[in-house]
């Protein structure tokens, strides 16, 4: 090997080391702490403060704000559509950098405000209930379960797991005066009807999610009017977590009626413990809090495309609920 060759190899090695050091330095510089700290967001929690489902959403959002450094104002609506719409109107007028909005008021209410937000340069994300018309017109992403498919899948699982058949009676609660909001429960009812189950639809106003005890007299009366009912499907974790109270008010023992619904919570874990709840569909509300804030930060700071995630994870049953019990008690699942 000549002296000239040795010098060339040394020069090449030095260049490789220099480039490696530069790449390492550039990589380190790209790792930013609190990288979204200059961004101001409004986040719609959906329920009232302390609400079982809303608390998990809120905890997810708080964690995302802590991780990214985003400045977040939290909006509590008590699941009331008109209130939520007015709060969205106020949010657009306040001109934050981004808004994470619950889709409960529906497309007719949200789309005009989403268009105003887009004209003002405000980025939008949606959680829990999809708003496809708004996404189609002005963009944005969605984090939540796909309502109708998740509801239908729950109905199919109910029939399979509990052996329901033609002529059996099931009671399905839902906000049936709003077909968009009730798409999930309508999906469950459809699946039950496809199996020949007679479905009694019971309208569930938003107030029941805020105070589940308001449903006691209506559920009790419905069970009295349908004494052969084998099943009740609840539209949310608030009512499902109150299943023991409903059953005792109706004079029913644990397991005498199949109680099914959506979500997990400390109350639902206790209901599983006591045999009052037999099945629930998990839609991971923590992600519905965390990912919209992450997505807005990524879009506003880095220009990345919005996140779209189906959070419908599967089913929680008496066989597996203990795997999420501790996290549910912390209001994280």
C-alpha positions in Angstrom: 0.0 0.0 0.0 1.5 3.3 -1.1 1.8 6.4 1.1 -0.6 8.2 -1.3 -3.2 5.4 -0.8 -2.8 5.5 3.0 -3.3 9.3 3.0 -6.4 8.9 0.9 -7.9 6.3 3.2 -7.2 8.5 6.3 -8.9 11.5 4.5 -11.9 9.3 3.7 -12.1 8.1 7.3 -11.9 11.6 8.6 -14.7 12.7 6.3 -16.9 9.8 7.4 -16.4 10.7 11.0 -17.1 14.3 10.3 -20.3 13.5 8.5 -21.4 11.1 11.3 -20.8 13.8 13.9 -22.8 16.3 11.8 -25.7 13.8 11.3 -25.7 13.0 15.0 -25.7 16.7 15.9 -28.5 17.4 13.4 -30.5 14.5 14.8 -30.1 15.8 18.3 -31.1 19.3 17.3 -34.3 17.8 15.7 -35.5 16.4 19.1 -37.3 19.3 20.5 -38.7 19.5 24.0 -42.2 21.1 24.3 -42.1 21.6 20.5 -45.8 22.7 20.4 -45.5 25.3 23.2 -46.3 28.3 20.9 -49.6 26.7 19.7 -52.9 27.6 21.4 -55.7 25.0 21.1 -59.3 24.5 22.2 -60.3 21.0 23.1 -63.9 19.8 23.5 -64.2 17.2 26.2 -67.8 16.5 25.5 -69.2 15.8 28.9 -69.4 17.7 32.2 -66.4 17.9 34.5 -66.1 14.6 36.4 -68.1 12.7 33.7 -66.9 9.0 33.6 -66.2 8.9 29.8 -65.2 12.6 29.5 -62.7 12.2 32.3 -60.8 9.6 30.4 -60.9 11.9 27.2 -59.7 14.8 29.4 -56.9 12.8 30.9 -55.7 11.9 27.4 -55.8 15.5 26.3 -54.0 16.7 29.4 -51.2 14.1 28.8 -50.8 15.2 25.2 -50.6 18.9 26.3 -48.0 17.9 28.8 -46.0 15.9 26.3 -46.1 18.5 23.5 -46.2 21.7 25.5 -49.4 22.9 23.7 -51.5 25.6 25.4 -54.9 24.1 25.7 -58.3 25.5 26.8 -60.7 22.7 27.7 -64.4 23.0 27.0 -67.0 21.0 28.9 -70.5 20.7 27.3 -72.5 18.1 29.3 -73.1 16.3 26.0 -75.7 19.0 25.1 -75.7 19.5 21.3 -76.9 23.2 21.4 -74.5 24.1 24.1 -71.6 22.4 22.2 -72.5 24.2 19.0 -72.6 27.6 20.7 -69.2 26.8 22.4 -67.8 26.0 18.9 -69.1 29.3 17.6 -67.3 31.0 20.5 -64.1 29.0 19.9 -64.0 30.0 16.2 -64.5 33.7 17.3 -61.6 33.4 19.7 -59.3 32.4 16.9 -57.1 29.7 18.4 -54.6 27.9 16.2 -56.6 24.8 16.3 -59.8 23.2 17.6 -60.5 19.6 18.6 -64.3 19.2 18.3 -66.7 16.5 19.4 -68.9 15.6 16.5 -72.2 15.2 18.5 -74.0 18.3 17.1 -73.9 16.8 13.7 -72.9 18.0 10.2 -75.6 20.6 9.7 -74.5 22.4 12.8 -70.7 21.9 12.5 -70.0 22.3 8.8 -70.8 26.1 8.6 -68.6 26.8 11.6 -65.8 24.5 10.3 -65.9 26.5 7.1 -65.5 29.8 9.1 -62.6 28.2 11.0 -60.9 27.2 7.7 -61.2 30.8 6.3 -59.7 32.1 9.5 -56.8 29.6 9.2 -57.9 27.6 12.2 -57.1 23.8 11.9 -59.8 21.4 13.0 -59.8 17.8 14.3 -62.8 15.7 15.4 -63.2 13.1 18.0 -65.8 10.5 19.2 -68.4 11.1 16.5 -67.3 11.5 12.9 -68.2 14.6 10.8 -67.3 13.4 7.3 -68.9 16.3 5.5 -66.7 18.8 7.3 -63.6 16.8 6.6 -64.6 16.5 2.9 -65.2 20.3 2.6 -62.4 21.8 4.6 -60.1 19.0 5.9 -59.3 17.7 9.3 -58.9 14.3 10.8 -61.0 12.0 13.0 -60.1 10.0 16.1 -62.8 7.7 17.4 -64.7 4.5 16.7 -66.5 4.2 13.4 -70.0 4.4 15.0 -72.3 2.2 12.9 -69.7 -0.6 12.3 -68.8 -0.7 16.0 -72.4 -0.8 17.0 -73.2 -3.6 14.5 -70.2 -5.6 15.6 -71.4 -5.4 19.2 -74.8 -6.6 18.2 -73.3 -9.6 16.3 -71.1 -10.4 19.4 -74.2 -10.2 21.7 -76.0 -12.8 19.6 -73.0 -15.1 19.3 -71.9 -14.8 23.0 -75.3 -15.1 24.6 -77.1 -17.3 22.1 -80.0 -14.9 21.5 -82.5 -16.2 19.0 -85.7 -15.3 17.2 -88.4 -14.1 19.6 -86.0 -13.0 22.3 -86.5 -9.4 23.5 -83.8 -6.8 23.9 -83.9 -3.2 25.0 -81.6 -0.8 23.2 -81.0 2.7 24.6 -79.9 5.5 22.3 -80.4 9.1 21.3 -82.8 8.0 18.6 -84.1 11.5 17.9 -80.7 12.2 16.3 -79.8 9.5 13.7 -76.2 10.7 13.4 -75.5 10.6 17.1 -77.4 7.3 17.4 -75.7 5.5 14.5 -73.8 3.2 16.8 -76.9 2.1 18.8 -78.9 1.8 15.5 -76.1 -0.5 14.3 -76.5 -2.7 17.4 -80.3 -2.8 17.0 -80.0 -3.7 13.3 -77.6 -6.7 14.1 -80.0 -7.9 16.8 -83.0 -7.6 14.4 -81.1 -9.5 11.8 -80.9 -12.4 14.2 -84.6 -12.3 14.9 -84.5 -10.5 18.2 -87.3 -8.2 19.0 -85.8 -4.8 19.8 -87.4 -2.2 22.0 -85.8 1.2 21.3 -85.7 3.5 24.3 -84.7 7.1 23.7 -81.8 8.2 25.9 -81.4 12.0 26.3 -78.0 13.6 26.8 -79.0 14.5 30.4 -78.8 10.8 31.3 -75.1 10.8 30.5 -74.6 13.7 32.9 -76.7 12.1 35.6 -77.4 8.4 35.0 -79.8 8.2 37.9 -82.3 10.2 35.8 -82.9 7.0 33.8 -84.0 4.9 36.7 -87.8 5.3 36.5 -87.8 5.0 32.7 -85.6 1.8 32.6 -87.7 0.3 35.4 -90.9 1.0 33.6 -89.6 -0.4 30.4 -88.6 -3.6 32.0 -92.0 -3.9 33.6 -93.6 -3.3 30.3 -91.4 -6.0 28.7 -91.1 -8.7 31.4 -89.5 -11.2 29.0 -86.6 -8.9 28.0 -83.2 -10.7 28.3 -81.0 -7.8 27.4 -80.3 -4.1 27.8 -77.8 -2.2 25.6 -76.7 1.2 27.0 -75.3 4.0 24.8 -72.3 5.0 27.0 -70.2 4.1 29.9 -72.1 6.4 32.3 -75.3 4.4 32.0 -73.6 1.0 31.8 -71.6 1.8 34.9 -75.0 2.4 36.6 -76.4 -1.0 35.6 -76.4 -2.3 39.2 -78.6 0.6 40.3 -81.0 0.0 37.5 -81.3 -3.7 38.1 -81.8 -3.3 41.8 -84.5 -0.7 41.2 -86.2 -3.1 38.9 -85.9 -6.0 41.4 -83.4 -8.0 39.3 -80.5 -10.0 40.5 -77.0 -9.9 39.0 -76.9 -11.7 35.7 -80.7 -12.0 35.5 -80.6 -9.4 32.7 -77.7 -9.2 30.2 -76.2 -5.7 30.6 -74.1 -4.5 27.6 -72.8 -1.2 26.4 -69.7 0.8 25.4 -66.6 2.0 27.2 -64.8 1.1 30.4 -64.6 3.1 33.7 -64.1 2.4 37.4 -67.9 2.0 37.7 -68.0 -0.6 34.9 -65.1 -2.5 36.4 -67.0 -2.7 39.7 -70.1 -3.8 37.7 -68.0 -6.6 36.1 -66.8 -7.6 39.6 -70.4 -7.9 40.8 -71.7 -9.7 37.8 -73.9 -6.8 36.8 -72.2 -6.2 33.4 -71.5 -8.9 30.9 -70.0 -7.2 27.8 -68.8 -3.8 26.6 -67.2 -2.4 23.4 -64.0 -0.5 24.1 -63.4 2.7 22.1 -60.3 3.9 24.0 -61.3 7.4 25.0 -57.8 8.2 26.1 -56.7 8.1 22.5 -59.7 10.4 21.6 -58.1 12.9 24.0 -54.4 12.4 23.2 -54.3 12.0 19.4 -56.4 15.1 18.3 -54.0 17.4 20.2 -51.0 15.5 18.8 -52.4 15.8 15.3 -53.2 19.5 15.6 -49.6 20.1 16.8 -48.1 18.1 14.0 -50.2 19.9 11.4 -49.6 23.4 12.8 -45.9 23.1 13.6 -44.7 20.6 11.0 -47.3 20.8 8.3 -48.1 17.1 8.6 -51.4 15.5 7.4 -54.2 15.1 10.0 -54.4 11.8 12.0 -57.3 9.4 11.3 -57.6 6.6 13.8 -60.4 4.1 14.5 -60.2 3.6 18.2 -62.8 0.8 18.3 -60.4 -1.8 19.9 -62.6 -4.8 20.6 -64.6 -6.2 23.5 -64.2 -6.3 27.3 -65.7 -9.3 28.9 -65.8 -11.0 32.3 -62.9 -13.1 31.0 -60.5 -10.2 30.2 -61.7 -7.1 32.1 -59.1 -7.5 34.8 -56.4 -6.7 32.3 -57.7 -3.1 32.0 -59.1 -2.8 35.5 -56.2 -0.9 37.1 -56.0 1.6 34.3 -59.8 2.0 34.2 -59.7 2.8 38.0 -57.1 5.6 37.1 -59.5 6.9 34.5 -57.1 6.0 31.7 -59.1 3.2 30.0 
